[in-house]
Amino acid sequence: MATALVTDSTAYLSPELVTARGIGVVPLHVVVGGQDRREGVDIGAGEVAEALRSFRPVSTSRPAPQAFLDVYRGLAEGGADAIVSVHISADMSSTIGSAQLAAQHAPVPVTVVDSRSMGMAMGYAVLAGAEVAAGGASVQDVAEVVRRRCEAATVVFYVDTLEHLRRGGRIGKANALLGSALAIKPILGLTEGSIVPLERVRTSSRAISRLEDLAVEAATASGAESVDIAVHHLDSAERADRLAERLRPRVHGLADLSVVELGAVVGAHVGPGTLAIAVSPQV
């Protein structure tokens, strides 16, 4: 049996990896100034960052079930006998609902997995699933590998302002920080698929330094022999590169270290200047 992997555009996997591993990707939508566009197809992170800076209206929406069904059918026609479809946390997007609806009409069995995460924390899990699928693993084993990697991952991030999260309704328990937002630089994380406040610091430099420490602590606490790490950013490449280079000597068993720009969808909610670290132990 050949099992194929599908994810959505918020995994932020490179086109080269997607092509090499035969992964199907369904883009989420971004609406800028009333124009609906597909992430990674019709719009990129730079345009969203510029729109946010100029206070143009930006919102996001899930793909239609038909978009998933088209991908499922294409993979089935290409020889897939089963599909594992892995998507952004249901607490942050209703994307997974579209995938579940499409799965009911797919020509092959589809196992839909809520990553309870986003970005490369989800992306690394999808790549791990694709690797074992290529080795002939059953669809059940592929789904289990994906779930295990997602559950083991840690995501921490720093935002210049909570305003974008507030506008998008994705702020979750971090809403408690809003009253003092002008006086702090928040460090946030993902817990059980939702954004939660972790710490408050007074300056951006201290926040980034603490972000680095938290990532190292997460990698060490995992006990894994090998760890993949992605440093995400939105319109802050230089800071992301410097952060990645500081992490390199501090993480034992570092397998992959990538700097990956956040795309239009997540970028629309966190805003320019965001830095995030996804720590994915190879469990």
C-alpha positions as a Markdown table, in Angstrom:
| # | Residue | x | y | z |
|---|---|---|---|---|
| 1 | Met | 0.0 | 0.0 | 0.0 |
| 2 | Ala | 1.3 | 3.5 | -0.9 |
| 3 | Thr | 0.4 | 6.1 | 1.7 |
| 4 | Ala | 0.6 | 9.8 | 0.6 |
| 5 | Leu | 1.0 | 12.8 | 2.9 |
| 6 | Val | -1.1 | 16.0 | 2.6 |
| 7 | Thr | -0.7 | 19.2 | 4.7 |
| 8 | Asp | -1.7 | 22.8 | 4.4 |
| 9 | Ser | 0.4 | 25.9 | 3.6 |
| 10 | Thr | 0.9 | 26.8 | 7.2 |
| 11 | Ala | 3.5 | 24.0 | 7.5 |
| 12 | Tyr | 5.8 | 26.3 | 5.5 |
| 13 | Leu | 7.6 | 23.5 | 3.8 |
| 14 | Ser | 9.8 | 24.5 | 1.0 |
| 15 | Pro | 8.7 | 23.8 | -2.6 |
| 16 | Glu | 11.8 | 21.6 | -3.0 |
| 17 | Leu | 10.9 | 19.4 | 0.0 |
| 18 | Val | 7.3 | 19.1 | -1.1 |
| 19 | Thr | 8.2 | 18.0 | -4.6 |
| 20 | Ala | 10.9 | 15.6 | -3.4 |
| 21 | Arg | 8.7 | 13.9 | -0.9 |
| 22 | Gly | 5.5 | 13.9 | -3.0 |
| 23 | Ile | 3.6 | 15.8 | -0.4 |
| 24 | Gly | 0.3 | 17.5 | -1.3 |
| 25 | Val | -0.2 | 21.0 | 0.0 |
| 26 | Val | -3.5 | 22.9 | 0.2 |
| 27 | Pro | -3.2 | 26.6 | 0.5 |
| 28 | Leu | -5.1 | 28.7 | 3.1 |
| 29 | His | -6.5 | 32.0 | 2.0 |
| 30 | Val | -5.6 | 35.6 | 2.8 |
| 31 | Val | -7.8 | 38.5 | 2.2 |
| 32 | Val | -6.0 | 41.8 | 1.8 |
| 33 | Gly | -8.0 | 44.9 | 1.0 |
| 34 | Gly | -11.0 | 42.8 | 0.0 |
| 35 | Gln | -9.0 | 40.6 | -2.4 |
| 36 | Asp | -9.0 | 36.8 | -1.7 |
| 37 | Arg | -5.7 | 35.1 | -2.4 |
| 38 | Arg | -4.1 | 31.7 | -1.8 |
| 39 | Glu | -1.1 | 31.6 | 0.5 |
| 40 | Gly | 2.1 | 30.7 | -1.4 |
| 41 | Val | 0.3 | 30.9 | -4.7 |
| 42 | Asp | -1.1 | 34.4 | -5.1 |
| 43 | Ile | 0.4 | 36.1 | -2.1 |
| 44 | Gly | 3.6 | 36.0 | 0.0 |
| 45 | Ala | 4.7 | 37.1 | 3.4 |
| 46 | Gly | 6.2 | 40.3 | 2.2 |
| 47 | Glu | 3.0 | 41.7 | 0.8 |
| 48 | Val | 1.2 | 40.8 | 4.0 |
| 49 | Ala | 3.8 | 42.5 | 6.1 |
| 50 | Glu | 3.5 | 45.7 | 4.0 |
| 51 | Ala | -0.2 | 45.6 | 4.3 |
| 52 | Leu | -0.1 | 45.3 | 8.1 |
| 53 | Arg | 2.4 | 48.2 | 8.3 |
| 54 | Ser | 0.1 | 50.4 | 6.2 |
| 55 | Phe | -3.0 | 49.4 | 8.3 |
| 56 | Arg | -4.8 | 47.8 | 5.3 |
| 57 | Pro | -7.4 | 45.2 | 6.3 |
| 58 | Val | -6.0 | 41.7 | 6.4 |
| 59 | Ser | -7.9 | 38.5 | 7.3 |
| 60 | Thr | -7.5 | 34.8 | 6.7 |
| 61 | Ser | -9.9 | 32.0 | 5.8 |
| 62 | Arg | -9.8 | 28.2 | 5.4 |
| 63 | Pro | -9.7 | 26.4 | 2.0 |
| 64 | Ala | -12.9 | 25.0 | 0.7 |
| 65 | Pro | -13.5 | 21.2 | 1.0 |
| 66 | Gln | -13.2 | 21.0 | -2.8 |
| 67 | Ala | -9.6 | 22.2 | -2.6 |
| 68 | Phe | -8.7 | 19.2 | -0.4 |
| 69 | Leu | -10.8 | 16.8 | -2.5 |
| 70 | Asp | -8.9 | 17.9 | -5.7 |
| 71 | Val | -5.6 | 17.1 | -4.0 |
| 72 | Tyr | -6.8 | 13.8 | -2.6 |
| 73 | Arg | -8.0 | 12.7 | -6.0 |
| 74 | Gly | -4.8 | 13.8 | -7.7 |
| 75 | Leu | -2.7 | 11.7 | -5.3 |
| 76 | Ala | -5.1 | 8.7 | -5.7 |
| 77 | Glu | -4.7 | 9.0 | -9.5 |
| 78 | Gly | -0.9 | 9.0 | -8.9 |
| 79 | Gly | -1.0 | 5.7 | -7.2 |
| 80 | Ala | -1.8 | 6.5 | -3.5 |
| 81 | Asp | -3.9 | 3.8 | -1.8 |
| 82 | Ala | -4.3 | 5.9 | 1.4 |
| 83 | Ile | -3.7 | 9.4 | 2.6 |
| 84 | Val | -2.6 | 11.0 | 5.9 |
| 85 | Ser | -3.7 | 14.6 | 5.9 |
| 86 | Val | -2.1 | 16.8 | 8.6 |
| 87 | His | -3.3 | 20.3 | 9.4 |
| 88 | Ile | -2.9 | 23.4 | 11.6 |
| 89 | Ser | -4.4 | 23.3 | 15.0 |
| 90 | Ala | -8.2 | 23.3 | 15.1 |
| 91 | Asp | -8.1 | 25.9 | 17.8 |
| 92 | Met | -6.5 | 28.3 | 15.4 |
| 93 | Ser | -8.2 | 27.5 | 12.2 |
| 94 | Ser | -11.2 | 25.6 | 10.9 |
| 95 | Thr | -9.1 | 24.2 | 8.1 |
| 96 | Ile | -9.3 | 20.7 | 9.4 |
| 97 | Gly | -13.1 | 20.8 | 9.1 |
| 98 | Ser | -12.7 | 21.2 | 5.3 |
| 99 | Ala | -10.3 | 18.3 | 5.2 |
| 100 | Gln | -12.7 | 16.1 | 7.2 |
| 101 | Leu | -15.5 | 17.0 | 4.8 |
| 102 | Ala | -13.4 | 16.2 | 1.8 |
| 103 | Ala | -12.2 | 13.0 | 3.3 |
| 104 | Gln | -15.7 | 11.6 | 3.2 |
| 105 | His | -15.8 | 11.8 | -0.6 |
| 106 | Ala | -12.2 | 10.9 | -1.3 |
| 107 | Pro | -11.5 | 7.9 | -3.6 |
| 108 | Val | -9.1 | 6.4 | -1.1 |
| 109 | Pro | -9.2 | 6.3 | 2.8 |
| 110 | Val | -8.0 | 9.6 | 4.3 |
| 111 | Thr | -6.8 | 9.8 | 8.0 |
| 112 | Val | -7.1 | 13.5 | 9.1 |
| 113 | Val | -4.7 | 14.5 | 11.8 |
| 114 | Asp | -5.0 | 17.7 | 13.9 |
| 115 | Ser | -1.4 | 18.7 | 14.5 |
| 116 | Arg | -2.3 | 20.9 | 17.5 |
| 117 | Ser | 0.5 | 23.0 | 16.1 |
| 118 | Met | 1.6 | 25.0 | 13.1 |
| 119 | Gly | 4.7 | 26.0 | 11.1 |
| 120 | Met | 7.7 | 23.7 | 11.0 |
| 121 | Ala | 6.6 | 21.9 | 14.2 |
| 122 | Met | 3.9 | 20.5 | 11.9 |
| 123 | Gly | 6.2 | 20.5 | 8.9 |
| 124 | Tyr | 8.8 | 18.3 | 10.5 |
| 125 | Ala | 6.1 | 15.8 | 11.5 |
| 126 | Val | 4.8 | 15.7 | 7.9 |
| 127 | Leu | 8.4 | 15.0 | 6.6 |
| 128 | Ala | 8.8 | 12.2 | 9.2 |
| 129 | Gly | 5.5 | 10.7 | 8.0 |
| 130 | Ala | 6.6 | 10.9 | 4.4 |
| 131 | Glu | 9.9 | 9.2 | 5.2 |
| 132 | Val | 8.3 | 6.2 | 6.9 |
| 133 | Ala | 5.6 | 6.1 | 4.2 |
| 134 | Ala | 8.3 | 5.9 | 1.5 |
| 135 | Gly | 9.7 | 2.9 | 3.4 |
| 136 | Gly | 6.4 | 1.0 | 3.1 |
| 137 | Ala | 4.9 | 1.7 | 6.6 |
| 138 | Ser | 1.2 | 1.2 | 7.0 |
| 139 | Val | -1.2 | 4.1 | 7.0 |
| 140 | Gln | -1.7 | 3.6 | 10.8 |
| 141 | Asp | 2.0 | 3.6 | 11.4 |
| 142 | Val | 2.4 | 6.8 | 9.3 |
| 143 | Ala | -0.3 | 8.6 | 11.2 |
| 144 | Glu | 1.2 | 7.5 | 14.5 |
| 145 | Val | 4.7 | 8.8 | 13.6 |
| 146 | Val | 3.1 | 12.2 | 12.6 |
| 147 | Arg | 1.1 | 12.4 | 15.9 |
| 148 | Arg | 4.1 | 11.5 | 18.0 |
| 149 | Arg | 6.3 | 14.1 | 16.3 |
| 150 | Cys | 3.6 | 16.8 | 16.7 |
| 151 | Glu | 3.1 | 16.0 | 20.4 |
| 152 | Ala | 6.8 | 16.1 | 21.1 |
| 153 | Ala | 7.3 | 19.5 | 19.5 |
| 154 | Thr | 7.6 | 22.8 | 21.2 |
| 155 | Val | 6.8 | 26.2 | 19.7 |
| 156 | Val | 7.8 | 29.5 | 21.4 |
| 157 | Phe | 7.6 | 32.9 | 19.9 |
| 158 | Tyr | 8.0 | 36.6 | 20.4 |
| 159 | Val | 5.8 | 39.3 | 18.8 |
| 160 | Asp | 6.5 | 43.0 | 18.6 |
| 161 | Thr | 2.8 | 43.6 | 19.5 |
| 162 | Leu | -0.2 | 41.6 | 20.5 |
| 163 | Glu | -2.5 | 43.8 | 18.4 |
| 164 | His | -2.5 | 41.5 | 15.3 |
| 165 | Leu | -3.3 | 38.4 | 17.4 |
| 166 | Arg | -6.1 | 40.4 | 19.1 |
| 167 | Arg | -7.6 | 41.5 | 15.8 |
| 168 | Gly | -7.5 | 38.0 | 14.4 |
| 169 | Gly | -9.1 | 36.4 | 17.5 |
| 170 | Arg | -6.2 | 34.0 | 17.9 |
| 171 | Ile | -4.8 | 35.4 | 21.2 |
| 172 | Gly | -6.4 | 32.8 | 23.5 |
| 173 | Lys | -5.2 | 32.9 | 27.1 |
| 174 | Ala | -2.6 | 35.5 | 26.1 |
| 175 | Asn | -5.5 | 38.0 | 26.2 |
| 176 | Ala | -4.5 | 38.5 | 29.9 |
| 177 | Leu | -1.4 | 40.3 | 28.7 |
| 178 | Leu | -3.3 | 43.0 | 26.7 |
| 179 | Gly | -3.7 | 45.4 | 29.7 |
| 180 | Ser | 0.0 | 45.8 | 30.0 |
| 181 | Ala | 1.0 | 45.2 | 26.4 |
| 182 | Leu | 2.6 | 48.6 | 26.0 |
| 183 | Ala | 5.0 | 47.9 | 28.9 |
| 184 | Ile | 6.1 | 44.4 | 28.1 |
| 185 | Lys | 7.5 | 42.2 | 25.3 |
| 186 | Pro | 5.5 | 39.0 | 25.5 |
| 187 | Ile | 6.9 | 35.5 | 25.0 |
| 188 | Leu | 4.2 | 33.1 | 23.9 |
| 189 | Gly | 3.9 | 29.4 | 23.2 |
| 190 | Leu | 1.6 | 26.7 | 21.9 |
| 191 | Thr | 0.0 | 24.5 | 24.5 |
| 192 | Glu | -2.6 | 21.9 | 23.4 |
| 193 | Gly | -3.0 | 23.7 | 20.2 |
| 194 | Ser | -3.7 | 27.2 | 21.6 |
| 195 | Ile | -1.6 | 30.3 | 22.1 |
| 196 | Val | -0.7 | 30.9 | 25.8 |
| 197 | Pro | 1.5 | 33.4 | 27.6 |
| 198 | Leu | 4.8 | 32.1 | 28.9 |
| 199 | Glu | 6.8 | 35.1 | 30.2 |
| 200 | Arg | 7.0 | 38.8 | 30.1 |
| 201 | Val | 10.1 | 40.8 | 29.7 |
| 202 | Arg | 10.8 | 44.5 | 29.3 |
| 203 | Thr | 12.8 | 44.7 | 26.1 |
| 204 | Ser | 12.9 | 43.0 | 22.7 |
| 205 | Ser | 16.6 | 42.0 | 23.1 |
| 206 | Arg | 15.8 | 40.3 | 26.4 |
| 207 | Ala | 12.8 | 38.6 | 24.9 |
| 208 | Ile | 14.8 | 37.1 | 22.0 |
| 209 | Ser | 17.5 | 36.0 | 24.4 |
| 210 | Arg | 14.9 | 34.3 | 26.6 |
| 211 | Leu | 13.4 | 32.7 | 23.5 |
| 212 | Glu | 16.7 | 31.2 | 22.7 |
| 213 | Asp | 17.0 | 29.8 | 26.2 |
| 214 | Leu | 13.5 | 28.3 | 26.1 |
| 215 | Ala | 14.3 | 26.5 | 22.9 |
| 216 | Val | 17.5 | 25.0 | 24.3 |
| 217 | Glu | 15.7 | 23.9 | 27.4 |
| 218 | Ala | 13.0 | 22.2 | 25.3 |
| 219 | Ala | 15.5 | 20.4 | 23.2 |
| 220 | Thr | 17.4 | 19.2 | 26.2 |
| 221 | Ala | 14.3 | 18.2 | 28.2 |
| 222 | Ser | 13.1 | 16.0 | 25.3 |
| 223 | Gly | 15.9 | 13.5 | 25.8 |
| 224 | Ala | 16.0 | 12.8 | 22.1 |
| 225 | Glu | 19.3 | 11.9 | 20.5 |
| 226 | Ser | 18.4 | 14.1 | 17.4 |
| 227 | Val | 16.5 | 17.3 | 17.3 |
| 228 | Asp | 15.2 | 19.4 | 14.3 |
| 229 | Ile | 14.9 | 23.2 | 14.8 |
| 230 | Ala | 13.3 | 25.9 | 12.7 |
| 231 | Val | 13.7 | 29.6 | 13.4 |
| 232 | His | 10.6 | 31.3 | 11.9 |
| 233 | His | 10.3 | 35.0 | 11.3 |
| 234 | Leu | 8.2 | 37.6 | 9.5 |
| 235 | Asp | 10.2 | 40.3 | 7.7 |
| 236 | Ser | 13.0 | 39.9 | 10.2 |
| 237 | Ala | 15.5 | 37.8 | 8.4 |
| 238 | Glu | 18.7 | 39.2 | 10.0 |
| 239 | Arg | 17.5 | 38.7 | 13.5 |
| 240 | Ala | 16.4 | 35.2 | 12.6 |
| 241 | Asp | 19.8 | 34.3 | 11.1 |
| 242 | Arg | 21.6 | 35.6 | 14.2 |
| 243 | Leu | 19.3 | 33.6 | 16.5 |
| 244 | Ala | 19.8 | 30.4 | 14.5 |
| 245 | Glu | 23.6 | 30.8 | 14.7 |
| 246 | Arg | 23.5 | 31.3 | 18.5 |
| 247 | Leu | 21.4 | 28.1 | 18.8 |
| 248 | Arg | 23.7 | 26.0 | 16.6 |
| 249 | Pro | 26.4 | 25.3 | 19.3 |
| 250 | Arg | 24.0 | 25.1 | 22.2 |
| 251 | Val | 21.8 | 22.2 | 21.1 |
| 252 | His | 23.1 | 18.7 | 21.4 |
| 253 | Gly | 22.2 | 16.3 | 18.6 |
| 254 | Leu | 21.0 | 19.1 | 16.3 |
| 255 | Ala | 20.0 | 17.4 | 13.0 |
| 256 | Asp | 18.5 | 20.2 | 11.0 |
| 257 | Leu | 18.5 | 23.9 | 11.7 |
| 258 | Ser | 16.5 | 26.0 | 9.2 |
| 259 | Val | 15.5 | 29.6 | 9.0 |
| 260 | Val | 12.0 | 29.7 | 7.5 |
| 261 | Glu | 10.0 | 32.9 | 6.9 |
| 262 | Leu | 6.4 | 32.7 | 8.2 |
| 263 | Gly | 3.9 | 32.8 | 5.4 |
| 264 | Ala | 1.0 | 35.1 | 4.8 |
| 265 | Val | -1.5 | 33.3 | 6.9 |
| 266 | Val | 0.3 | 33.1 | 10.2 |
| 267 | Gly | 2.1 | 36.3 | 9.5 |
| 268 | Ala | -1.3 | 38.1 | 9.2 |
| 269 | His | -2.0 | 37.2 | 12.8 |
| 270 | Val | 1.4 | 37.7 | 14.5 |
| 271 | Gly | 2.7 | 40.8 | 12.5 |
| 272 | Pro | 6.0 | 42.0 | 11.3 |
| 273 | Gly | 9.0 | 41.5 | 13.5 |
| 274 | Thr | 7.8 | 38.2 | 14.9 |
| 275 | Leu | 10.4 | 35.5 | 15.8 |
| 276 | Ala | 9.4 | 31.9 | 16.6 |
| 277 | Ile | 11.3 | 28.7 | 17.3 |
| 278 | Ala | 9.9 | 25.3 | 16.5 |
| 279 | Val | 11.8 | 22.5 | 18.3 |
| 280 | Ser | 11.0 | 19.0 | 17.0 |
| 281 | Pro | 12.7 | 16.1 | 18.7 |
| 282 | Gln | 13.1 | 13.0 | 16.5 |
| 283 | Val | 11.1 | 10.7 | 18.7 |
